[in-house]
Amino acid sequence: MKKQVGISGVKRVAWVVALTLALLLPAVAYALSVGEAKQKGLVAETGRGYLRAQKGTPEVKRLVNQTNAARKQKYREIAKRLKVGLDVVERDFGKKLGGR
């Protein structure tokens, strides 16, 4: 015999969903883009084509880590395709992105 979910079970599920959304939506709504972070002086480009945090907030650190990981993966793909070292690609993009 199947156990039916009563009203209290439905309310509990709705509450969990609402709480989850309440916790997740502000993070999405306030998530910084790289451009916004640069404009606000929170991050800067390095001479090797990566971001450097200028302010140490968790959100900025997360943005820097995610962006740098994605960039490194792309730089590796480019280096492999061009048959050059990763450092060559990093320096080239560092110059293009305005790093010092």
C-alpha positions in Angstrom: 0.0 0.0 0.0 1.4 3.4 -1.0 1.7 6.1 1.6 0.1 9.3 0.5 1.7 12.6 1.0 -0.5 14.7 3.3 -0.8 18.4 3.3 2.0 18.7 5.8 4.3 16.8 3.4 3.4 19.1 0.5 3.9 22.2 2.7 7.3 20.8 3.8 8.4 20.3 0.2 7.1 23.8 -0.8 9.0 25.3 2.1 12.3 23.5 1.2 11.9 24.7 -2.4 11.1 28.3 -1.4 14.1 28.3 1.0 16.4 26.9 -1.6 15.3 29.6 -4.1 15.6 32.3 -1.5 19.2 31.3 -0.9 20.2 30.8 -4.5 18.5 33.7 -6.3 20.5 36.5 -4.5 23.7 34.8 -5.5 22.6 34.7 -9.1 21.1 38.2 -9.1 24.2 39.8 -7.6 26.8 37.7 -9.5 29.5 39.9 -11.0 30.6 39.8 -14.5 34.3 40.3 -15.3 33.5 43.6 -17.0 31.6 44.9 -14.0 34.3 43.7 -11.6 37.0 45.6 -13.7 34.9 48.8 -13.8 34.5 48.7 -10.0 38.2 48.1 -9.6 37.7 44.7 -7.9 39.9 42.8 -10.4 42.7 43.6 -12.8 44.4 41.7 -15.7 47.8 40.3 -15.2 50.6 40.2 -17.9 49.9 36.5 -18.3 46.3 36.8 -19.3 44.7 36.0 -16.0 42.6 38.0 -13.4 44.0 39.2 -10.1 41.7 40.1 -7.2 42.1 43.7 -6.0 39.5 43.2 -3.3 39.3 40.0 -1.2 35.6 39.3 -1.0 34.4 35.7 -1.5 32.4 36.7 -4.6 35.5 38.3 -6.2 37.7 35.3 -5.3 35.1 33.0 -6.8 34.9 35.1 -10.0 38.7 35.2 -10.3 39.1 31.4 -9.7 36.3 30.4 -12.2 37.5 32.9 -14.9 41.2 31.9 -14.5 40.3 28.2 -14.7 38.3 28.7 -17.9 41.0 30.9 -19.4 43.7 28.4 -18.6 41.8 25.6 -20.3 41.2 27.7 -23.4 44.9 28.8 -23.4 45.9 25.1 -23.3 43.7 24.3 -26.2 45.1 27.2 -28.3 48.7 26.3 -27.4 48.1 22.7 -28.4 46.5 23.7 -31.7 49.3 26.2 -32.5 52.0 23.8 -31.2 53.5 26.4 -28.8 54.1 26.5 -25.1 51.3 27.6 -22.7 53.5 30.5 -21.6 53.5 31.9 -25.1 49.7 32.0 -25.3 49.4 33.4 -21.8 51.8 36.3 -22.6 50.0 37.0 -25.8 46.6 37.2 -24.2 48.1 39.1 -21.3 49.2 41.8 -23.8 45.8 41.8 -25.6 43.8 42.0 -22.4 45.9 44.9 -21.1 47.7 43.2 -18.3 50.9 44.6 -16.8 
